Amino acid sequence: MLAKRIIPCLDIKNGRTVKGVNFLNLRDAGDPVALAKQYAENGADELVFLDISATLESRSTTIDMVRNVAEQIDIPFTVGGGVSTKEGVELLLKSGADKVGVNSAAIKRPELINELSKAFGNQCIVVAIDAKKVDGKWLVHLAGGTIPTDLDLFEWAKEVETRGAGEILFTSMNNDGVKTGFANEALAQLSETVNIPIIASGGAGTMQHFVEVFKEGKADAALAASVFHFGEIAINDLKQELQTNQINIRL
């Protein structure tokens, strides 16, 4: 069985790492380059770097920052935010990213996933899905979670796998930043729906939540931000706890 992964997420706005609750009320969490280096040194398996305002502001991800972060770390690194073209993905990969995340652009033009997978290989393509449970149904949202769609989470996940996505990064908007645990029921259903790795995002507050997301949610990786950024959970301590709970993790 593949080892489970712990992934700090750096949400970037105006060159700073930020963190909010339910995608709102953002507060500063530090310099992204310094944080990236710190996480790489402290046992993170991967990093995700999301320029959260890139789609809303109709601009591409800050390439200079990607280069600076990539120079400081020796672990895999996914970059997303405002990615909408093959040329944009190529530039990010050449700038040091190992994988590239697409979200809104893929919803607007699903063929983009096919094109990117064919050009760069599915191992490089992560499709991020932001979804919110509304009246009992998980609906996909775009543009940083600001625009609801009629897309069903599980139907969309199956489609992105078919089109060539290598991984899915699922963020539960209901759970984001509230620290009450991941959306494990939806995650378990996702893992039964697709055969590609699922990265769980939204809801981490305690070490037990990570235990639950791997055991109950059947996630392949768990992503979190504020509990790491603000020193509430140390990655090495978390990994020891996961190992104690018989979860296969790289120490």
Residue frames relative to the residue before (quaternion, step in Angstrom):
aa qw qx qy qz dx dy dz
M 1.0000 0.0000 0.0000 0.0000 0.00 0.00 0.00
L 0.4828 -0.6703 0.4809 0.2938 3.57 -0.94 0.89
A 0.5340 -0.6239 0.4648 0.3309 3.55 -1.09 0.72
K 0.4646 -0.6446 0.5281 0.2995 3.56 -1.10 0.72
R 0.2998 -0.7794 0.5325 0.1382 3.57 -1.12 0.66
I 0.2330 -0.7304 0.6275 0.1360 3.54 -1.18 0.74
I 0.0312 -0.8387 0.5397 -0.0652 3.56 -0.58 1.21
P 0.2439 -0.7371 0.6115 0.1527 3.60 -0.54 1.10
C 0.2126 -0.7736 0.5865 0.1114 3.56 -1.06 0.80
L 0.1636 -0.7743 0.6058 0.0819 3.54 -0.87 0.99
D 0.1453 -0.7664 0.6236 0.0515 3.56 -0.44 1.27
I 0.1399 -0.8297 0.5400 0.0233 3.55 -0.63 1.16
K 0.0950 0.7557 -0.6458 0.0535 3.53 -1.05 0.87
N 0.8437 -0.0189 -0.0398 0.5349 3.55 -0.80 1.08
G 0.7300 -0.4728 0.2356 0.4336 3.57 0.96 0.91
R 0.6816 0.4338 -0.2869 0.5147 3.60 1.28 0.13
T 0.4736 -0.6205 0.5332 0.3260 3.55 -1.26 0.49
V 0.0354 -0.8033 0.5942 -0.0172 3.58 -0.85 0.99
K 0.0718 -0.7790 0.6195 0.0656 3.55 -1.30 0.31
G 0.0846 -0.8108 0.5788 0.0190 3.54 -0.98 0.89
V 0.4366 -0.6309 0.5559 0.3199 3.52 -1.36 -0.41
N 0.8304 -0.0163 -0.0457 0.5550 3.58 -0.75 1.11
F 0.6684 -0.5274 0.2645 0.4529 3.56 1.10 0.88
L 0.6806 0.4567 -0.2873 0.4956 3.63 1.24 0.18
N 0.8100 0.3142 -0.2025 0.4519 3.58 -1.42 0.01
L 0.0563 0.8507 -0.5166 0.0791 3.55 0.74 1.13
R 0.0534 -0.7803 0.6214 0.0460 3.56 -1.10 0.73
D 0.6003 -0.6092 0.3971 0.3329 3.53 -1.16 0.70
A 0.0967 -0.8127 0.5739 0.0299 3.58 -0.98 0.89
G 0.7533 -0.4284 0.2131 0.4512 3.59 1.19 0.31
D 0.6752 -0.4847 0.3889 0.3974 3.49 -1.44 0.01
P 0.4459 -0.7378 0.4310 0.2667 3.63 -0.60 1.05
V 0.6360 0.5269 -0.3453 0.4457 3.60 1.00 -0.70
A 0.6703 0.4902 -0.2963 0.4719 3.58 0.92 -0.90
L 0.6510 0.5124 -0.3160 0.4624 3.57 0.98 -0.83
A 0.6350 0.5410 -0.3307 0.4413 3.57 0.94 -0.88
K 0.6635 0.5022 -0.3007 0.4660 3.57 0.90 -0.93
Q 0.6463 0.5305 -0.3107 0.4521 3.56 0.97 -0.90
Y 0.6765 0.4934 -0.2979 0.4584 3.59 0.90 -0.89
A 0.6355 0.5298 -0.3316 0.4534 3.57 0.97 -0.82
E 0.6835 0.4838 -0.2746 0.4726 3.57 1.02 -0.82
N 0.7493 0.4309 -0.2084 0.4577 3.59 1.11 -0.69
G 0.7431 -0.4924 0.2228 0.3947 3.58 1.12 0.57
A 0.3868 0.7024 -0.5129 0.3066 3.61 1.16 0.19
D 0.4275 -0.7066 0.5033 0.2544 3.59 -1.03 0.77
E 0.7745 -0.0383 0.0531 0.6292 3.55 1.12 -0.73
L 0.2476 -0.7228 0.6088 0.2135 3.54 -1.36 0.03
V 0.1484 -0.7341 0.6491 0.1330 3.53 -1.28 0.49
F 0.1244 -0.7889 0.6018 0.0052 3.51 -0.87 1.08
L 0.0167 0.8269 -0.5583 0.0656 3.59 -0.40 1.23
D 0.2554 -0.7270 0.6192 0.1511 3.54 -0.79 1.08
I 0.2134 -0.8693 0.4311 0.1137 3.54 0.26 1.33
S 0.7136 0.4191 -0.2747 0.4894 3.59 1.16 -0.35
A 0.4182 0.7510 -0.4472 0.2470 3.58 1.28 -0.08
T 0.6805 0.4734 -0.3005 0.4718 3.59 0.89 -0.90
L 0.6602 0.5168 -0.3139 0.4455 3.58 0.90 -0.91
E 0.7564 0.3765 -0.2017 0.4954 3.56 0.96 -0.84
S 0.4016 -0.7620 0.4339 0.2644 3.57 1.35 0.23
R 0.5647 0.5478 -0.4351 0.4378 3.56 0.79 1.03
S 0.5489 -0.6246 0.4433 0.3347 3.54 -1.18 0.43
T 0.6558 -0.5057 0.3858 0.4066 3.54 -1.30 0.36
T 0.5479 -0.6361 0.4379 0.3215 3.56 -1.06 0.76
I 0.3243 -0.7959 0.4835 0.1663 3.54 -0.27 1.32
D 0.6247 0.5531 -0.3511 0.4250 3.60 0.94 -0.80
M 0.6663 0.4971 -0.3116 0.4604 3.56 0.94 -0.85
V 0.6055 0.5491 -0.3500 0.4576 3.58 1.06 -0.74
R 0.6547 0.5079 -0.3104 0.4659 3.58 0.92 -0.90
N 0.6687 0.5136 -0.3019 0.4449 3.57 0.90 -0.93
V 0.6579 0.4933 -0.3091 0.4778 3.57 0.97 -0.84
A 0.6655 0.5265 -0.3047 0.4325 3.57 0.88 -0.97
E 0.6353 0.5427 -0.3254 0.4427 3.59 1.09 -0.68
Q 0.7117 0.4860 -0.2490 0.4420 3.57 1.15 -0.62
I 0.7733 0.3640 -0.1771 0.4880 3.60 1.14 -0.41
D 0.2348 -0.7665 0.5821 0.1362 3.54 -1.27 0.44
I 0.5721 0.5331 -0.4003 0.4778 3.57 1.16 0.65
P 0.6504 -0.5268 0.3591 0.4130 3.63 -1.15 0.46
F 0.1576 -0.8039 0.5722 -0.0388 3.48 -1.06 0.97
T 0.1210 -0.7928 0.5961 0.0393 3.59 -0.66 1.13
V 0.1260 -0.7940 0.5932 0.0436 3.55 -0.96 0.90
G 0.0891 0.7947 -0.5965 0.0677 3.57 -0.96 0.86
G 0.4971 0.6403 -0.4964 0.3104 3.52 -1.32 0.20
G 0.8560 -0.0218 -0.0171 0.5162 3.56 -0.40 1.21
V 0.4368 0.6928 -0.4663 0.3344 3.59 1.23 0.30
S 0.1084 0.8388 -0.5212 0.1139 3.59 -0.55 1.11
T 0.7645 0.3085 -0.1764 0.5379 3.60 1.26 -0.12
K 0.6256 -0.5245 0.4247 0.3914 3.54 -1.30 0.39
E 0.6356 0.5377 -0.3227 0.4503 3.57 1.04 -0.81
G 0.6430 0.5319 -0.3136 0.4531 3.57 1.04 -0.80
V 0.6462 0.5079 -0.3078 0.4793 3.56 1.01 -0.84
E 0.6448 0.5310 -0.3180 0.4485 3.57 0.92 -0.90
L 0.6527 0.5166 -0.3082 0.4606 3.58 0.97 -0.87
L 0.6576 0.5060 -0.3112 0.4634 3.60 0.95 -0.84
L 0.6614 0.4975 -0.3099 0.4680 3.58 0.94 -0.85
K 0.6632 0.4903 -0.2984 0.4803 3.58 1.01 -0.79
S 0.6624 0.5102 -0.2976 0.4609 3.59 1.18 -0.55
G 0.7224 -0.4646 0.2369 0.4540 3.57 1.26 -0.03
A 0.5112 0.6338 -0.4376 0.3815 3.59 1.20 -0.15
D 0.3791 -0.7084 0.5463 0.2367 3.57 -1.11 0.70
K 0.7819 0.0695 -0.0114 0.6195 3.54 1.15 -0.76
V 0.2355 -0.7616 0.5873 0.1397 3.55 -1.24 0.47
G 0.2753 -0.7683 0.5608 0.1393 3.55 -0.96 0.93
V 0.0679 -0.7681 0.6354 0.0406 3.55 -1.02 0.85
N 0.0889 -0.8051 0.5863 0.0120 3.54 -1.10 0.73
S 0.8164 0.2756 -0.1490 0.4851 3.58 -0.05 -1.30
A 0.6589 0.5238 -0.3208 0.4343 3.58 0.92 -0.89
A 0.6492 0.5150 -0.3171 0.4614 3.58 1.07 -0.70
I 0.6224 0.5250 -0.3396 0.4707 3.58 1.09 -0.66
K 0.6853 0.4888 -0.2796 0.4617 3.56 0.95 -0.91
R 0.7951 0.0344 0.0070 0.6055 3.59 1.08 -0.75
P 0.2373 -0.8357 0.4787 0.1275 3.59 0.21 1.28
E 0.5601 0.6186 -0.3881 0.3912 3.60 1.15 -0.55
L 0.5050 0.6592 -0.4137 0.3731 3.58 1.22 -0.44
I 0.6288 0.5433 -0.3406 0.4399 3.59 1.00 -0.81
N 0.6370 0.5259 -0.3205 0.4636 3.58 0.95 -0.87
E 0.6786 0.5105 -0.2870 0.4433 3.55 0.88 -1.02
L 0.6858 0.4845 -0.2882 0.4604 3.58 0.91 -0.91
S 0.6485 0.5204 -0.3141 0.4582 3.56 0.98 -0.85
K 0.6608 0.5058 -0.3003 0.4662 3.55 0.98 -0.83
A 0.7040 0.4832 -0.2646 0.4481 3.57 0.96 -0.91
F 0.8387 0.2251 -0.0636 0.4919 3.60 0.85 -0.96
G 0.5396 -0.6000 0.4142 0.4210 3.60 1.24 -0.26
N 0.5295 -0.6712 0.4069 0.3219 3.57 -0.91 0.85
Q 0.5559 0.6156 -0.4014 0.3883 3.61 1.17 -0.40
C 0.6749 0.4928 -0.2879 0.4677 3.60 1.22 -0.40
I 0.7158 0.4873 -0.2392 0.4392 3.59 1.18 -0.48
V 0.0519 -0.7722 0.6328 -0.0220 3.54 -0.67 1.22
V 0.1706 -0.7656 0.6097 0.1142 3.58 -0.79 0.96
A 0.2331 -0.7690 0.5856 0.1068 3.54 -0.69 1.17
I 0.0659 -0.7885 0.6114 0.0104 3.55 -0.93 0.93
D 0.1275 -0.7595 0.6360 0.0489 3.55 -0.73 1.15
A 0.0717 0.8197 -0.5617 0.0867 3.59 -0.58 1.09
K 0.1809 -0.7707 0.6070 0.0692 3.51 -1.20 0.69
K 0.3880 -0.7106 0.5342 0.2429 3.57 -0.96 0.86
V 0.0254 0.7998 -0.5923 0.0941 3.55 -0.53 1.26
D 0.8357 -0.0973 0.0211 0.5401 3.58 -0.60 1.18
G 0.7552 -0.4279 0.2036 0.4528 3.54 0.92 0.99
K 0.7047 0.4064 -0.2611 0.5197 3.60 1.27 -0.02
W 0.3802 -0.7191 0.5385 0.2199 3.54 -0.97 0.91
L 0.0635 -0.8193 0.5695 -0.0198 3.57 -0.46 1.27
V 0.4369 -0.6998 0.5130 0.2372 3.55 -0.96 0.97
H 0.1515 -0.7703 0.6153 0.0715 3.57 -1.09 0.84
L 0.1935 -0.7836 0.5762 0.1287 3.58 -1.15 0.50
A 0.7663 0.3513 -0.2832 0.4574 3.55 -1.40 0.05
G 0.7344 -0.4292 0.2329 0.4714 3.56 0.67 1.14
G 0.6863 -0.5096 0.2727 0.4415 3.54 1.11 0.72
T 0.5347 0.6726 -0.3839 0.3380 3.60 1.24 0.09
I 0.7642 0.3148 -0.1694 0.5368 3.60 1.18 -0.47
P 0.2824 -0.7723 0.5423 0.1727 3.62 -0.54 1.11
T 0.1548 -0.7554 0.6265 0.1142 3.55 -1.22 0.54
D 0.5382 -0.6011 0.4701 0.3579 3.57 -1.31 0.00
L 0.4291 0.7257 -0.4441 0.3035 3.58 1.31 0.05
D 0.3465 -0.7173 0.5696 0.2023 3.56 -0.93 0.94
L 0.5764 -0.6295 0.4052 0.3276 3.58 -0.86 0.99
F 0.7455 0.4360 -0.2451 0.4406 3.58 0.70 -1.06
E 0.6261 0.5165 -0.3342 0.4790 3.58 1.07 -0.66
W 0.6599 0.5004 -0.3042 0.4707 3.57 1.00 -0.86
A 0.6266 0.5409 -0.3360 0.4494 3.59 0.99 -0.82
K 0.6573 0.5002 -0.3116 0.4699 3.59 0.94 -0.86
E 0.6532 0.5181 -0.3183 0.4513 3.57 0.98 -0.81
V 0.6774 0.4866 -0.3190 0.4502 3.60 0.85 -0.87
E 0.6029 0.5326 -0.3600 0.4725 3.59 1.11 -0.60
T 0.6596 0.5155 -0.3021 0.4560 3.57 0.90 -0.94
R 0.6984 0.4787 -0.2648 0.4614 3.57 1.04 -0.78
G 0.6805 -0.5475 0.2752 0.4017 3.59 1.22 -0.06
A 0.3563 0.7172 -0.5224 0.2929 3.60 1.16 0.37
G 0.3734 -0.7405 0.5176 0.2106 3.57 -1.06 0.75
E 0.7816 0.0386 0.0044 0.6226 3.55 1.24 -0.56
I 0.2307 -0.7311 0.6174 0.1764 3.54 -1.30 0.37
L 0.1632 -0.7436 0.6419 0.0922 3.54 -0.99 0.93
F 0.0632 -0.8268 0.5588 -0.0149 3.58 -0.24 1.29
T 0.0689 -0.7786 0.6235 0.0145 3.53 -0.76 1.12
S 0.2711 -0.7318 0.6056 0.1560 3.54 -0.86 1.04
M 0.3519 -0.7529 0.5197 0.1982 3.57 -0.53 1.17
N 0.5980 0.5695 -0.3588 0.4352 3.59 1.13 -0.59
N 0.7529 0.4030 -0.1970 0.4815 3.56 1.03 -0.82
D 0.4923 0.7187 -0.4104 0.2698 3.59 1.20 -0.51
G 0.8775 0.0908 -0.0882 0.4626 3.55 -0.83 1.10
V 0.6214 0.5832 -0.3546 0.3846 3.61 1.19 -0.19
K 0.3421 -0.8161 0.4240 0.1930 3.57 1.41 -0.08
T 0.4924 0.6486 -0.4412 0.3771 3.58 1.03 0.78
G 0.7134 -0.4108 0.2470 0.5111 3.57 1.26 0.27
F 0.5747 -0.6008 0.4454 0.3322 3.53 -1.29 0.47
A 0.5547 -0.5813 0.4733 0.3612 3.58 -1.31 0.26
N 0.0866 -0.8827 0.4594 0.0487 3.55 0.63 1.19
E 0.6162 0.5474 -0.3550 0.4412 3.59 1.05 -0.67
A 0.6732 0.4747 -0.2881 0.4882 3.57 0.93 -0.90
L 0.6401 0.5326 -0.3238 0.4492 3.59 1.00 -0.80
A 0.6497 0.5096 -0.3200 0.4646 3.58 0.95 -0.84
Q 0.6465 0.5066 -0.3139 0.4763 3.57 1.03 -0.77
L 0.6187 0.5409 -0.3331 0.4623 3.58 1.07 -0.77
S 0.6688 0.5132 -0.3043 0.4436 3.58 0.91 -0.93
E 0.6583 0.4769 -0.3033 0.4972 3.58 1.19 -0.52
T 0.6469 0.5484 -0.3059 0.4327 3.57 1.22 -0.55
V 0.8061 0.1757 -0.0645 0.5614 3.57 0.99 -0.85
N 0.3866 -0.7294 0.5253 0.2064 3.53 -1.31 0.38
I 0.5680 0.5492 -0.3999 0.4647 3.58 1.26 0.37
P 0.6553 -0.5404 0.3418 0.4022 3.61 -1.14 0.48
I 0.2294 -0.7513 0.6080 0.1152 3.53 -1.18 0.78
I 0.1744 -0.7430 0.6390 0.0962 3.55 -0.90 1.01
A 0.2599 -0.7818 0.5521 0.1278 3.58 -0.68 1.13
S 0.0225 0.7969 -0.6016 0.0497 3.56 -0.95 0.93
G 0.7388 0.4111 -0.3130 0.4326 3.53 -1.11 0.78
G 0.8217 0.2998 -0.2224 0.4306 3.56 -0.55 1.18
A 0.4853 0.6839 -0.4440 0.3156 3.62 1.19 -0.20
G 0.0621 0.8087 -0.5818 0.0608 3.55 -0.84 1.01
T 0.7879 0.1250 -0.0484 0.6010 3.55 1.19 -0.63
M 0.6493 -0.4937 0.3913 0.4260 3.56 -1.28 0.22
Q 0.6103 0.5697 -0.3487 0.4259 3.58 1.06 -0.72
H 0.5992 0.5636 -0.3613 0.4392 3.58 1.09 -0.64
F 0.6434 0.5024 -0.3219 0.4796 3.59 1.07 -0.68
V 0.6010 0.5416 -0.3518 0.4708 3.58 1.04 -0.74
E 0.6938 0.4944 -0.2687 0.4494 3.56 0.88 -1.01
V 0.6625 0.5176 -0.3336 0.4266 3.60 0.92 -0.81
F 0.6744 0.4640 -0.2969 0.4917 3.58 1.13 -0.59
K 0.7235 0.4349 -0.2539 0.4722 3.60 0.93 -0.83
E 0.7777 0.3255 -0.1702 0.5102 3.59 0.82 -0.99
G 0.7326 0.4239 -0.2320 0.4793 3.56 0.96 -0.88
K 0.2946 -0.7993 0.4758 0.2188 3.57 1.33 -0.28
A 0.2861 0.7734 -0.5129 0.2386 3.58 1.14 0.62
D 0.4391 -0.6799 0.5240 0.2655 3.55 -1.24 0.54
A 0.7784 0.0434 -0.0096 0.6262 3.56 1.22 -0.56
A 0.2099 -0.7620 0.5989 0.1287 3.56 -1.20 0.56
L 0.1695 -0.7918 0.5851 0.0454 3.52 -0.80 1.10
A 0.0797 0.7859 -0.6101 0.0624 3.56 -1.05 0.79
A 0.2857 -0.7684 0.5544 0.1435 3.53 -1.25 0.44
S 0.8068 0.3548 -0.2147 0.4207 3.57 0.10 -1.30
V 0.6380 0.5322 -0.3555 0.4282 3.64 0.94 -0.73
F 0.6750 0.4399 -0.2865 0.5184 3.57 1.19 -0.50
H 0.6651 0.5333 -0.3130 0.4186 3.60 0.84 -0.97
F 0.7854 0.3292 -0.1588 0.4996 3.58 0.93 -0.91
G 0.5899 -0.6612 0.3338 0.3216 3.57 1.22 0.56
E 0.3894 0.7408 -0.4752 0.2715 3.59 1.17 0.39
I 0.7783 0.1020 -0.0580 0.6168 3.57 1.15 -0.62
A 0.2663 -0.7405 0.5962 0.1591 3.58 -0.90 0.97
I 0.5335 -0.6698 0.4091 0.3152 3.58 -0.81 0.99
N 0.6531 0.5126 -0.3281 0.4505 3.61 0.91 -0.81
D 0.6395 0.5084 -0.3213 0.4789 3.60 1.01 -0.78
L 0.6368 0.5380 -0.3175 0.4520 3.55 0.99 -0.88
K 0.6719 0.5012 -0.3029 0.4533 3.57 0.91 -0.88
Q 0.6182 0.5273 -0.3437 0.4709 3.58 1.06 -0.69
E 0.6483 0.5202 -0.3066 0.4638 3.58 0.99 -0.86
L 0.6530 0.5090 -0.3134 0.4651 3.58 0.97 -0.82
Q 0.6436 0.5156 -0.3216 0.4653 3.57 1.00 -0.81
T 0.6168 0.5515 -0.3281 0.4559 3.56 1.06 -0.79
N 0.7194 0.4102 -0.2236 0.5139 3.55 1.16 -0.68
Q 0.5476 -0.6725 0.3623 0.3414 3.56 1.24 0.63
I 0.4408 0.6451 -0.4952 0.3799 3.56 1.02 0.83
N 0.4294 -0.7198 0.4907 0.2382 3.57 -0.78 1.08
I 0.1381 0.7938 -0.5655 0.1762 3.57 -0.44 1.26
R 0.4516 -0.6647 0.5151 0.2981 3.59 -1.11 0.61
L 0.1815 -0.7904 0.5759 0.1033 3.59 -0.73 1.02
